[in-house]
């Protein structure tokens, strides 16, 4: 039987070991980095975020928002605290965002939640020493999909200076026929309304699109197609394949300075300093 190219566990032999590693790294991060935990950005139970700070220098510093993946149905912000290691080493505040999960909540609700999280940052991060004029965002997999909604083109500027999208999903239609069908059941209406390939984005946001060279073909194709779309919309886009990396060890690398993904994250944050 042919393996589903979207079912990560079928293609990453050490999936469980990597998940255990990132959770252990996240626990260490929460125990060692200065943080403000469980900040409400809305009224829903899942509408919470954690802030992590560099050990020194907390005035008018850059801010980086991270959105986790898990096909909109798994994981939480606490599993991804470790990303703050790289963010804070770059001298920025890390904002690790949670959101409600499918299928109990639908795509429209989740997209609105991450938008509310961004608005909370714009309205409140100065009280924590952050500069709302120097915001960047990153996301992995479904988190990369959600991150695109933070730099959409609207009558108002997005105020997102830079974005890093890792192993992202930018066309939802193929997922309707994947292993996710009985689990979250993406509807035709959701695929049409929330596919980033059909939307316009703020060309003032500098975008880096990353994909591991060991990812399955649909991830490579979606990354290439989204990069082409953004260029057509006037974006400066950087594309990069991560050497010897798959869907899971690539996101682990975001929290490790000196890896390709970790260094790209630092460079994304540095973009906001220009």
Buried (B, 14 or more C-beta within 10 A) or exposed (E): EEEBBBBBBBBBEEBEEBBEBBBEBBBEBBEEBBBEBEBEBBEBEBBBBBBBBBEEEEEEBBBBBBBBBBBBBBBBBBBBBBBBBBBBBBBBBBBBBBBBBBEEBBBEBBBBBBBBBBBBBBEBBBEBBBBBEBBBBBBBBBBBBBBBBBBBBEEEEBBBBBBBBBBBBBBBEBBBEBBBEEBBEBEEEBBEBBBBBBBEBBBBBBBBBBBBEBBBEBBBBBBBBBBEBBBEBEBBBBBBBBEEBBBBBBBBBBBBBEBBBBBBBBBBBBBBEE
